[in-house]
């Protein structure tokens, strides 16, 4: 009997089918490893982790697969600077926003029901149907600002 397919794997497989693509071995390995990771990660860090676990995945495959995971809503990206991008899996997790330190690149997650309600009110007032949103507040963390 085959192993039960995870919810996120089913979502990704269905998404790929709409694009005329298949869930290849490398894509499946990348998907599984992304969902094992419980912190923000960059591509280089992710590649090293995958290689340290003895998995055969090319960096090019990671670069090609992450945009697909973003597009289908399983992964989100956090840009801390013009050049630094972190990823995190979001499928099955409560929505949250980010504080981003422009000095050290630290990413702090937070949730605020008050902010969520305000955004809903603004959308309702403007007769706008929100599908998703990203809130990133950039500044300096307590270690870098001395606050």
TISEGU-950116 format. One record per residue: x, y, z of N, C-alpha, C, O in turn; residue in one letter; residue number from 1. Coordinates in Angstrom, 3 decimals. Layout:
<rs>
        n_x        n_y        n_z       ca_x       ca_y       ca_z        c_x        c_y        c_z        o_x        o_y        o_z   padren   rolo
          X          Y          Z          X          Y          Z          X          Y          Z          X          Y          Z        a    NUM
...
</rs>
This chain:
<rs>
        n_x        n_y        n_z       ca_x       ca_y       ca_z        c_x        c_y        c_z        o_x        o_y        o_z   padren   rolo
      0.834     -1.170      0.000      0.000      0.000      0.000      0.890      1.249      0.000      1.794      1.347      0.830        x      1
      0.657      2.210     -0.913      1.514      3.391     -0.976      1.317      4.287      0.243      0.251      4.312      0.858        x      2
      2.373      5.018      0.570      2.282      5.952      1.694      1.237      7.017      1.375      1.064      7.409      0.221        x      3
      0.549      7.474      2.408     -0.488      8.482      2.205      0.155      9.797      1.786      1.134     10.246      2.382        x      4
     -0.410     10.400      0.754      0.098     11.668      0.260     -0.275     12.774      1.242     -1.413     12.836      1.710        x      5
      0.676     13.642      1.554      0.400     14.750      2.465     -0.514     15.765      1.780     -0.617     15.808      0.554        x      6
     -1.165     16.568      2.594     -2.061     17.601      2.076     -1.307     18.544      1.145     -1.780     18.846      0.049        x      7
     -0.121     19.016      1.581      0.632     19.954      0.757      1.143     19.299     -0.524      1.280     19.961     -1.552        x      8
      1.424     18.002     -0.460      1.857     17.300     -1.672      0.711     17.228     -2.680      0.916     17.401     -3.881        x      9
     -0.477     16.974     -2.183     -1.650     16.926     -3.062     -1.898     18.295     -3.701     -2.187     18.384     -4.894        x     10
     -1.783     19.354     -2.907     -1.956     20.717     -3.425     -0.939     20.986     -4.528     -1.289     21.508     -5.586        x     11
      0.327     20.629     -4.279      1.389     20.884     -5.250      1.198     20.032     -6.504      1.359     20.527     -7.620        x     12
      0.862     18.776     -6.332      0.640     17.886     -7.479     -0.492     18.432     -8.371     -0.358     18.480     -9.594        x     13
     -1.594     18.837     -7.750     -2.722     19.392     -8.512     -2.336     20.683     -9.225     -2.716     20.903    -10.375        x     14
     -1.576     21.535     -8.535     -1.107     22.780     -9.143     -0.233     22.489    -10.362     -0.414     23.084    -11.424        x     15
      0.715     21.568    -10.195      1.610     21.227    -11.305      0.828     20.697    -12.501      1.152     21.017    -13.645        x     16
     -0.189     19.898    -12.247     -1.008     19.356    -13.340     -1.668     20.474    -14.131     -1.781     20.378    -15.353        x     17
     -2.106     21.535    -13.456     -2.726     22.658    -14.175     -1.719     23.366    -15.069     -2.100     24.044    -16.024        x     18
     -0.436     23.213    -14.764      0.638     23.819    -15.553      1.210     22.850    -16.585      2.114     23.198    -17.344        x     19
      0.670     21.626    -16.604      1.197     20.616    -17.513      2.536     20.061    -17.057      3.321     19.571    -17.869        x     20
      2.798     20.141    -15.746      4.064     19.668    -15.176      3.807     18.473    -14.271      2.670     18.200    -13.886        x     21
      4.885     17.763    -13.938      4.774     16.589    -13.068      5.529     16.822    -11.765      6.436     17.650    -11.683        x     22
      5.126     16.071    -10.758      5.840     16.091     -9.485      7.008     15.121     -9.615      6.890     13.935     -9.306        x     23
      8.143     15.650    -10.080      9.334     14.830    -10.270      9.929     14.439     -8.920      9.530     14.962     -7.879        x     24
     10.878     13.524     -8.950     11.548     13.103     -7.720     12.197     14.299     -7.034     12.055     14.468     -5.823        x     25
     12.916     15.139     -7.802     13.586     16.295     -7.202     12.582     17.282     -6.610     12.792     17.795     -5.511        x     26
     11.498     17.548     -7.326     10.483     18.467     -6.799      9.880     17.925     -5.508      9.624     18.679     -4.569        x     27
      9.657     16.621     -5.467      9.074     16.016     -4.265     10.042     16.117     -3.087      9.624     16.418     -1.968        x     28
     11.321     15.871     -3.328     12.330     15.993     -2.267     12.374     17.431     -1.755     12.398     17.663     -0.546        x     29
     12.385     18.392     -2.675     12.420     19.803     -2.286     11.184     20.152     -1.462     11.289     20.795     -0.418        x     30
     10.024     19.730     -1.931      8.770     19.983     -1.215      8.819     19.419      0.203      8.484     20.112      1.164        x     31
      9.235     18.167      0.327      9.293     17.529      1.646     10.275     18.233      2.568      9.997     18.420      3.753        x     32
     11.422     18.621      2.026     12.430     19.298      2.851     11.972     20.693      3.266     12.241     21.124      4.388        x     33
     11.284     21.402      2.372     10.751     22.726      2.721      9.802     22.605      3.909      9.818     23.448      4.806        x     34
      8.978     21.561      3.917      8.006     21.412      5.003      8.616     20.823      6.272      7.966     20.822      7.317        x     35
      9.840     20.327      6.206     10.552     19.918      7.422     11.203     21.127      8.090     11.477     21.114      9.290        x     36
     11.445     22.165      7.303     12.121     23.368      7.775     11.112     24.250      8.499     10.077     24.594      7.928        x     37
     11.391     24.618      9.734     10.428     25.404     10.504     10.897     26.822     10.787     10.376     27.490     11.681        x     38
     11.865     27.270     10.035     12.352     28.639     10.149     12.396     29.249      8.759     12.160     28.569      7.760        x     39
     12.699     30.532      8.706     12.935     31.178      7.423     14.264     30.647      6.895     15.182     30.392      7.674        x     40
     14.373     30.482      5.596     15.618     29.966      5.017     15.897     30.649      3.695     14.985     31.099      3.001        x     41
     17.190     30.720      3.354     17.539     31.186      2.015     17.949     29.976      1.182     18.123     28.879      1.713        x     42
     18.100     30.179     -0.103     18.349     29.050     -0.999     19.677     28.369     -0.690     19.752     27.141     -0.689        x     43
     20.726     29.149     -0.427     22.034     28.543     -0.148     21.987     27.679      1.111     22.500     26.561      1.124        x     44
     21.375     28.200      2.154     21.232     27.462      3.417     20.423     26.173      3.192     20.780     25.107      3.693        x     45
     19.346     26.294      2.442     18.483     25.151      2.155     19.246     24.095      1.356     19.152     22.904      1.650        x     46
     19.995     24.530      0.352     20.773     23.611     -0.478     21.784     22.843      0.373     21.923     21.628      0.231        x     47
     22.487     23.551      1.257     23.473     22.891      2.125     22.810     21.860      3.030     23.339     20.764      3.216        x     48
     21.661     22.204      3.591     20.938     21.284      4.472     20.541     20.016      3.719     20.716     18.906      4.220        x     49
     20.012     20.191      2.527     19.582     19.052      1.712     20.781     18.164      1.373     20.686     16.938      1.435        x     50
     21.899     18.780      1.017     23.106     18.014      0.669     23.669     17.289      1.896     24.131     16.153      1.790        x     51
     23.629     17.947      3.056     24.124     17.325      4.287     23.308     16.096      4.659     23.817     15.175      5.296        x     52
     22.050     16.086      4.263     21.200     14.927      4.523     21.407     13.836      3.474     20.752     12.794      3.515        x     53
     22.321     14.083      2.538     22.640     13.081      1.528     21.640     12.989      0.392     21.614     11.999     -0.340        x     54
     20.816     14.016      0.241     19.807     14.000     -0.819     20.385     14.591     -2.097     21.127     15.573     -2.062        x     55
     20.043     13.990     -3.206     20.563     14.417     -4.510     19.577     15.386     -5.155     18.612     14.982     -5.803        x     56
     19.847     16.672     -4.959     19.025     17.722     -5.554     19.962     18.826     -6.022     20.853     19.248     -5.284        x     57
     19.760     19.288     -7.239     20.615     20.354     -7.752     20.122     21.713     -7.274     18.936     21.900     -7.001        x     58
     21.051     22.656     -7.177     20.669     24.009     -6.790     19.746     24.612     -7.848     18.841     25.379     -7.518        x     59
     19.969     24.270     -9.111     19.107     24.763    -10.194     17.666     24.291     -9.996     16.726     25.045    -10.247        x     60
     17.491     23.053     -9.549     16.135     22.539     -9.297     15.459     23.303     -8.165     14.254     23.552     -8.209        x     61
     16.230     23.670     -7.161     15.677     24.462     -6.057     15.235     25.826     -6.585     14.139     26.292     -6.274        x     62
     16.096     26.463     -7.388     15.755     27.765     -7.967     14.521     27.681     -8.863     13.749     28.637     -8.935        x     63
     14.326     26.564     -9.540     13.153     26.407    -10.418     11.901     26.013     -9.639     10.792     26.368    -10.038        x     64
     12.062     25.288     -8.542     10.908     24.778     -7.794     10.319     25.812     -6.839      9.099     25.876     -6.689        x     65
     11.145     26.614     -6.195     10.620     27.591     -5.230      9.602     28.560     -5.848      8.586     28.834     -5.209        x     66
      9.825     29.090     -7.057      8.779     29.947     -7.650      7.458     29.208     -7.864      6.391     29.812     -7.757        x     67
      7.515     27.926     -8.160      6.290     27.134     -8.307      5.580     26.995     -6.961      4.356     27.093     -6.886        x     68
      6.352     26.766     -5.906      5.772     26.664     -4.562      5.170     28.001     -4.117      4.148     28.038     -3.432        x     69
      5.821     29.093     -4.517      5.284     30.430     -4.233      3.968     30.644     -4.968      2.978     31.084     -4.384        x     70
      3.974     30.327     -6.250      2.794     30.555     -7.087      1.583     29.755     -6.614      0.449     30.226     -6.707        x     71
      1.820     28.556     -6.111      0.674     27.742     -5.684      0.279     28.004     -4.231     -0.670     27.398     -3.734        x     72
      0.994     28.899     -3.544      0.584     29.318     -2.208      1.060     28.447     -1.063      0.549     28.559      0.051        x     73
      2.029     27.579     -1.317      2.561     26.732     -0.250      3.703     27.405      0.501      3.976     27.082      1.657        x     74
      4.365     28.343     -0.169      5.551     29.000      0.364      5.381     30.502      0.171      4.715     30.952     -0.761        x     75
      5.986     31.260      1.057      6.001     32.710      0.924      7.452     33.162      0.967      8.322     32.445      1.462        x     76
      7.707     34.356      0.444      9.063     34.886      0.504      9.070     36.177      1.300      8.101     36.935      1.305        x     77
     10.187     36.405      1.971     10.397     37.607      2.761     11.682     38.227      2.253     12.751     37.625      2.350        x     78
     11.578     39.435      1.711     12.766     40.131      1.210     13.266     41.051      2.309     12.592     42.011      2.685        x     79
     14.450     40.751      2.821     14.984     41.563      3.911     15.814     42.725      3.380     15.861     43.787      4.000        x     80
     16.457     42.535      2.258     17.199     43.595      1.576     17.000     43.370      0.084     16.305     42.439     -0.322        x     81
     17.606     44.217     -0.721     17.466     44.050     -2.170     17.983     42.694     -2.635     17.475     42.126     -3.602        x     82
     18.985     42.183     -1.947     19.602     40.928     -2.389     19.244     39.725     -1.531     19.406     38.588     -1.974        x     83
     18.771     39.944     -0.341     18.535     38.836      0.581     17.051     38.474      0.619     16.198     39.298      0.950        x     84
     16.768     37.220      0.270     15.395     36.718      0.259     15.340     35.453      1.100     16.163     34.551      0.940        x     85
     14.365     35.395      1.994     14.118     34.199      2.787     12.784     33.607      2.371     11.907     34.306      1.864        x     86
     12.645     32.319      2.591     11.409     31.610      2.278     10.908     30.931      3.544     11.670     30.682      4.479        x     87
      9.611     30.637      3.557      9.014     29.873      4.650      7.782     29.168      4.108      7.079     29.695      3.246        x     88
      7.524     27.961      4.627      6.277     27.311      4.210      5.140     27.902      5.028      5.272     28.151      6.226        x     89
      4.009     28.122      4.344      2.884     28.778      5.007      1.625     27.927      4.999      0.689     28.203      5.750        x     90
      1.589     26.909      4.171      0.393     26.071      4.065      0.125     25.391      5.407      1.002     24.732      5.965        x     91
     -1.086     25.558      5.913     -1.448     24.932      7.180     -1.030     25.719      8.408     -1.207     25.252      9.533        x     92
     -0.477     26.910      8.206     -0.044     27.738      9.331     -0.897     28.991      9.411     -1.410     29.480      8.405        x     93
     -1.037     29.497     10.618     -1.782     30.731     10.834     -1.031     31.888     10.175      0.198     31.944     10.204        x     94
     -1.798     32.815      9.578     -1.191     33.984      8.943     -0.408     34.801      9.973     -0.820     34.929     11.126        x     95
      0.706     35.341      9.544      1.494     36.228     10.394      2.200     37.253      9.510      2.267     37.099      8.291        x     96
      2.717     38.282     10.134      3.438     39.330      9.429      4.873     39.370      9.946      5.248     38.588     10.819        x     97
      5.672     40.287      9.400      7.099     40.291      9.727      7.622     41.678     10.072      7.213     42.683      9.490        x     98
      8.541     41.703     11.039      9.401     42.848     11.314     10.763     42.459     10.754     11.263     41.374     11.051        x     99
     11.370     43.328      9.949     12.631     42.990      9.291     13.687     44.013      9.677     13.514     45.211      9.451        x    100
     14.784     43.538     10.260     15.890     44.417     10.631     16.758     44.663      9.399     17.280     43.724      8.799        x    101
     16.906     45.932      9.031     17.705     46.291      7.862     19.200     46.244      8.146     20.006     46.291      7.217        x    102
     19.580     46.151      9.418     21.000     46.082      9.767     21.522     44.653      9.743     22.510     44.361      9.070        x    103
     20.859     43.758     10.479     21.369     42.385     10.605     20.564     41.361      9.808     20.990     40.213      9.674        x    104
     19.406     41.759      9.276     18.589     40.837      8.489     17.662     39.956      9.303     16.985     39.091      8.747        x    105
     17.620     40.159     10.600     16.747     39.355     11.465     15.290     39.537     11.051     14.859     40.644     10.729        x    106
     14.535     38.433     11.062     13.110     38.455     10.739     12.338     38.018     11.981     12.565     36.931     12.513        x    107
     11.431     38.871     12.432     10.611     38.585     13.611      9.165     38.432     13.149      8.615     39.327     12.507        x    108
      8.558     37.303     13.477      7.158     37.069     13.118      6.248     37.641     14.198      6.563     37.588     15.387        x    109
      5.103     38.194     13.762      4.100     38.643     14.721      2.713     38.505     14.114      2.551     38.478     12.894        x    110
      1.719     38.418     14.987      0.315     38.390     14.578     -0.422     39.469     15.347     -0.162     39.690     16.530        x    111
     -1.345     40.141     14.667     -2.132     41.179     15.326     -3.566     41.132     14.815     -3.845     41.557     13.694        x    112
     -4.479     40.613     15.644     -5.890     40.609     15.242     -6.406     42.014     14.917     -7.255     42.169     14.039        x    113
     -5.906     43.036     15.614     -6.348     44.411     15.359     -5.965     44.849     13.944     -6.766     45.477     13.251        x    114
     -4.750     44.522     13.516     -4.314     44.861     12.155     -5.147     44.094     11.135     -5.553     44.649     10.114        x    115
     -5.397     42.833     11.411     -6.201     42.016     10.484     -7.608     42.604     10.338     -8.130     42.698      9.227        x    116
     -8.216     42.997     11.456     -9.566     43.589     11.404     -9.561     44.896     10.620    -10.467     45.148      9.825        x    117
     -8.553     45.720     10.839     -8.454     46.999     10.138     -8.336     46.780      8.629     -8.968     47.487      7.844        x    118
     -7.535     45.809      8.232     -7.392     45.514      6.800     -8.721     45.053      6.207     -9.077     45.437      5.093        x    119
     -9.453     44.229      6.955    -10.765     43.768      6.488    -11.731     44.941      6.343    -12.486     45.010      5.374        x    120
    -11.707     45.864      7.307    -12.573     47.047      7.243    -12.242     47.903      6.023    -13.140     48.377      5.328        x    121
    -10.960     48.095      5.769    -10.527     48.902      4.626    -10.989     48.258      3.322    -11.476     48.945      2.424        x    122
    -10.837     46.950      3.223    -11.288     46.241      2.018    -12.801     46.377      1.848    -13.288     46.643      0.749        x    123
    -13.530     46.195      2.934    -14.996     46.287      2.872    -15.423     47.690      2.450    -16.295     47.849      1.595        x    124
    -14.811     48.695      3.046    -15.138     50.089      2.733    -14.902     50.393      1.255    -15.638     51.173      0.650        x    125
    -13.881     49.781      0.685    -13.527     50.027     -0.716    -14.090     48.980     -1.671    -13.744     48.949     -2.852        x    126
    -14.971     48.116     -1.138    -15.567     47.042     -1.944    -14.489     46.261     -2.695    -14.554     46.053     -3.907        x    127
    -13.505     45.845     -1.918    -12.347     45.138     -2.463    -12.293     43.752     -1.852    -12.340     43.600     -0.632        x    128
    -12.193     42.739     -2.706    -12.101     41.360     -2.213    -10.626     40.979     -2.080     -9.928     40.784     -3.076        x    129
    -10.178     40.879     -0.863     -8.784     40.531     -0.584     -8.587     39.022     -0.696     -9.384     38.241     -0.177        x    130
     -7.528     38.627     -1.373     -7.177     37.212     -1.463     -6.047     36.864     -0.506     -6.017     35.774      0.064        x    131
     -5.132     37.786     -0.339     -4.029     37.612      0.596     -3.344     38.952      0.767     -3.569     39.881     -0.008        x    132
     -2.516     39.044      1.777     -1.733     40.262      1.950     -0.404     39.922      2.609     -0.229     38.867      3.219        x    133
      0.508     40.848      2.461      1.828     40.706      3.076      2.126     42.025      3.786      2.069     43.091      3.174        x    134
      2.438     41.950      5.057      2.829     43.135      5.808      4.238     42.904      6.329      4.497     41.969      7.086        x    135
      5.134     43.774      5.908      6.521     43.724      6.365      6.885     45.114      6.867      6.799     46.094      6.126        x    136
      7.285     45.189      8.110      7.716     46.455      8.689      9.233     46.411      8.778      9.805     45.537      9.429        x    137
      9.875     47.363      8.115     11.332     47.399      8.085     11.848     48.447      9.052     11.274     49.528      9.187        x    138
     12.932     48.114      9.716     13.534     49.026     10.684     14.766     48.382     11.274     15.517     47.707     10.571        x    139
     14.981     48.585     12.563     16.165     48.042     13.230     15.742     47.348     14.521     14.997     47.910     15.324        x    140
     16.220     46.130     14.711     15.880     45.346     15.902     16.523     45.965     17.143     17.340     46.879     17.039        x    141
     16.145     45.457     18.310     16.652     46.014     19.570     18.171     45.900     19.669     18.815     46.777     20.245        x    142
     18.754     44.832     19.117     20.205     44.660     19.190     20.934     45.682     18.326     22.009     46.158     18.691        x    143
     20.347     46.017     17.179     20.998     46.939     16.239     20.686     48.404     16.524     21.478     49.283     16.185        x    144
     19.543     48.672     17.142     19.157     50.063     17.396     19.538     50.532     18.792     19.543     51.731     19.072        x    145
     19.856     49.588     19.662     20.203     49.942     21.031     18.996     50.330     21.869     19.149     50.904     22.947        x    146
     17.811     50.026     21.390     16.574     50.375     22.120     16.289     49.344     23.187     15.297     49.459     23.907        x    147
</rs>
